[in-house]
Amino acid sequence: MDLSYLSTILIHAAAVHGIRVDTESVRLGRIALEILGLVGRSVERDRRPTQDEISRLLEYFDTRSNMIIPVGRIIRFAIASAMRQGEICRIKWSDVDLQKRVVLVRDRKDPRRKEGNNQRVPLLNLTGYDAWHLLLEQKILTGGKGRCFPYHHKSVGTAFRKGRQALGIDDLRFHDLRHEATSRLFEAGLTIERVALVTGHKNWKTLRRYTNLRPEDLHGLQKSEQLDEAQFMSMVANS
């Protein structure tokens, strides 16, 4: 990223300000650093929490009476909605369509647009947790005014880390819940374009890195397909 910034500045200096600079040196420098292994793409993270880890976290937060932030419900909502930590704590009740069960997520993260990237996200029940019912629980708690989850996202992250450390769960981040949610949507049978409507990814190639599907989960899909075939044969026989 630093090399990209440097290259952009030098090209801008040459193109806009007429400064004579050797941009070719930046390109050659990048090649040399890549060969030496000093720069390169970051390693893609594929950490998915196990169901046991999720259950332990939920039990930990649900049973703590001194918790001001309902971290357990936020964890469930994160897995149900595939929203980022900051997005969850930013949505307002005025952006929730109660009839269509859709929420408007404003200024969603986008590498090319910092503001105005708003997206309507459906509140589904496909990942083992019902985003719509979780939001209704929050409506009772907040009175349906202001933000749906009126907590600072950094405070949610701090509480999550403390819970994870207390339970001895290694190398698990809150953002991994988004990975988990995305993978569960694929496991539920949604197509790439439908998953993108939930996650907000505009580049389907980028979305691929979140689809950490487990090989054993394909057996469930196979059983479902076999069931559909049996139902079809039954319909043929009855007709």
C-alpha positions in Angstrom: 0.0 0.0 0.0 2.8 2.4 0.8 4.4 1.7 -2.6 1.0 2.4 -4.3 0.6 5.7 -2.5 4.2 6.7 -3.5 3.6 5.7 -7.1 0.3 7.7 -7.2 2.0 10.8 -5.8 4.9 10.7 -8.3 2.5 10.1 -11.2 0.4 13.0 -10.0 3.5 15.2 -9.7 4.5 14.4 -13.3 1.0 14.6 -14.9 -0.4 17.6 -13.1 2.5 19.7 -11.9 5.0 18.9 -14.7 7.7 17.7 -12.3 10.2 15.4 -14.0 10.3 12.2 -12.0 11.2 8.7 -12.9 8.1 6.7 -12.2 9.7 3.6 -13.7 12.0 3.4 -10.7 8.9 2.8 -8.5 7.8 -0.1 -10.7 11.2 -1.7 -10.7 11.5 -1.2 -7.0 8.2 -3.0 -6.4 9.4 -5.9 -8.5 12.7 -6.1 -6.6 11.0 -6.0 -3.2 8.5 -8.7 -4.3 11.3 -11.0 -5.4 13.1 -10.4 -2.1 9.9 -11.2 -0.2 9.8 -7.9 1.5 6.4 -6.9 0.2 3.4 -8.8 -1.1 -0.3 -9.4 -0.6 -1.5 -10.0 2.9 -2.4 -13.5 3.9 -6.2 -14.1 3.5 -7.8 -14.8 6.9 -10.0 -17.9 6.9 -10.8 -18.2 10.7 -14.3 -19.4 11.3 -15.6 -19.9 14.9 -16.8 -23.3 15.8 -20.4 -23.7 17.0 -18.9 -24.7 20.4 -17.0 -21.4 20.5 -20.1 -19.5 19.6 -22.2 -21.3 22.2 -19.6 -20.6 24.9 -19.4 -16.9 24.0 -23.2 -16.6 24.0 -23.5 -18.4 27.4 -20.7 -16.2 28.8 -22.4 -12.9 27.8 -26.0 -14.0 28.4 -25.3 -15.0 32.0 -23.5 -11.8 33.1 -26.1 -9.6 34.8 -23.6 -6.7 35.1 -23.3 -6.3 31.3 -24.7 -3.0 30.0 -24.1 -4.0 26.3 -26.1 -7.0 25.1 -23.0 -8.6 23.5 -24.7 -11.9 23.1 -27.5 -10.4 21.0 -25.0 -8.4 19.0 -23.1 -11.6 18.2 -26.2 -13.3 17.1 -27.2 -10.3 15.0 -23.7 -10.2 13.4 -24.0 -13.8 12.3 -27.6 -13.3 11.1 -26.9 -10.1 9.1 -23.2 -10.3 8.1 -22.9 -6.7 9.2 -19.6 -5.2 10.4 -19.2 -4.1 14.0 -19.5 -0.4 13.2 -22.5 -0.9 10.9 -24.4 -2.7 13.6 -23.9 0.1 16.1 -24.7 2.8 13.5 -28.1 1.7 12.1 -31.1 3.8 13.2 -34.7 2.9 13.7 -35.6 5.5 11.1 -33.7 3.4 8.6 -35.7 0.2 9.4 -38.6 -0.8 7.1 -40.8 -2.7 9.5 -43.1 -3.9 6.7 -40.5 -5.2 4.3 -38.1 -6.3 7.0 -35.2 -4.4 5.4 -32.7 -2.0 7.0 -30.8 0.8 5.3 -27.1 0.6 6.1 -25.6 4.0 5.5 -22.1 4.7 4.3 -21.2 1.0 3.9 -17.5 0.3 3.6 -16.3 0.7 0.0 -12.7 1.0 -1.2 -13.8 3.7 -3.8 -16.5 5.6 -1.9 -16.1 6.8 1.7 -19.6 8.3 2.0 -22.9 7.9 0.3 -22.6 4.1 -0.2 -26.0 3.3 1.3 -27.5 -0.2 0.9 -30.8 -1.8 1.8 -30.1 -5.1 3.6 -32.8 -7.8 4.1 -33.1 -9.1 7.7 -33.0 -12.9 7.2 -33.3 -16.1 9.2 -30.9 -18.4 7.3 -27.9 -18.6 9.4 -29.3 -20.2 12.6 -30.2 -16.8 14.0 -33.1 -14.6 13.0 -32.0 -11.0 12.3 -35.6 -9.7 12.3 -36.5 -11.1 15.8 -33.2 -9.9 17.3 -34.0 -6.4 16.0 -37.5 -6.6 17.6 -35.9 -7.5 20.9 -33.8 -4.4 20.6 -36.9 -2.4 19.8 -38.4 -3.3 23.2 -35.1 -2.4 24.9 -34.6 1.0 23.1 -38.3 2.0 22.6 -37.7 2.2 18.9 -35.9 5.5 19.1 -32.4 6.6 18.1 -30.0 3.8 17.1 -31.0 0.2 17.1 -27.9 -0.8 19.0 -26.9 2.5 20.9 -23.4 1.4 21.9 -20.0 2.5 20.7 -18.5 -0.1 18.4 -15.2 0.0 20.1 -16.8 -0.8 23.5 -18.5 -3.8 21.8 -15.1 -4.9 20.5 -13.5 -4.6 23.9 -16.2 -6.6 25.6 -15.9 -9.3 22.9 -12.1 -9.6 23.3 -12.4 -9.8 27.1 -15.0 -12.6 26.8 -12.9 -14.4 24.3 -9.8 -14.2 26.5 -11.8 -15.2 29.6 -12.9 -18.4 27.8 -9.5 -19.1 26.4 -10.6 -18.9 22.8 -7.6 -18.2 20.7 -7.3 -16.0 17.6 -10.9 -15.0 17.2 -11.9 -11.5 16.1 -15.4 -9.9 15.9 -14.9 -9.5 12.2 -14.7 -13.3 11.9 -18.4 -13.4 12.6 -19.0 -11.7 9.3 -16.9 -14.4 7.6 -19.1 -17.0 9.5 -22.3 -15.3 8.4 -21.3 -15.1 4.8 -20.3 -18.8 4.8 -23.5 -19.8 6.4 -25.5 -17.9 3.7 -23.7 -19.9 1.0 -24.3 -23.1 3.0 -28.0 -22.2 3.1 -28.0 -22.4 -0.7 -28.0 -18.7 -1.7 -26.3 -17.7 -4.9 -23.3 -15.3 -5.0 -25.5 -12.4 -6.2 -28.0 -13.0 -3.4 -25.3 -13.2 -0.8 -23.9 -9.9 -2.1 -27.2 -8.3 -1.4 -26.7 -9.1 2.2 -23.0 -8.5 2.6 -22.7 -5.5 0.4 -19.9 -6.8 -1.7 -19.8 -5.3 -5.2 -16.9 -7.3 -6.4 -17.8 -11.0 -6.4 -14.1 -11.9 -6.6 -13.6 -10.2 -3.2 -16.6 -12.0 -1.8 -14.9 -15.3 -2.6 -12.4 -14.9 0.3 -15.3 -14.9 2.8 -16.8 -18.2 1.6 -14.8 -20.5 3.8 -17.1 -23.5 3.3 -16.4 -26.7 5.1 -16.2 -29.9 2.9 -18.4 -31.8 5.4 -21.2 -29.3 4.9 -21.7 -30.5 1.3 -23.2 -33.7 2.7 -26.2 -31.7 3.9 -26.7 -30.3 0.5 -26.6 -33.8 -1.0 -29.3 -35.0 1.3 -31.5 -32.1 0.5 -31.0 -32.8 -3.3 -31.9 -36.4 -2.7 -35.0 -35.5 -0.8 -36.1 -33.2 -3.6 -35.6 -36.0 -6.1 -37.6 -38.4 -4.0 -40.4 -35.9 -3.8 -40.4 -35.4 -7.5 -40.6 -39.2 -8.1 -43.5 -39.4 -5.7 -45.3 -36.7 -7.6 -44.7 -38.5 -10.9 -46.0 -41.8 -9.4 -49.2 -40.1 -8.0 -49.9 -38.4 -11.3 
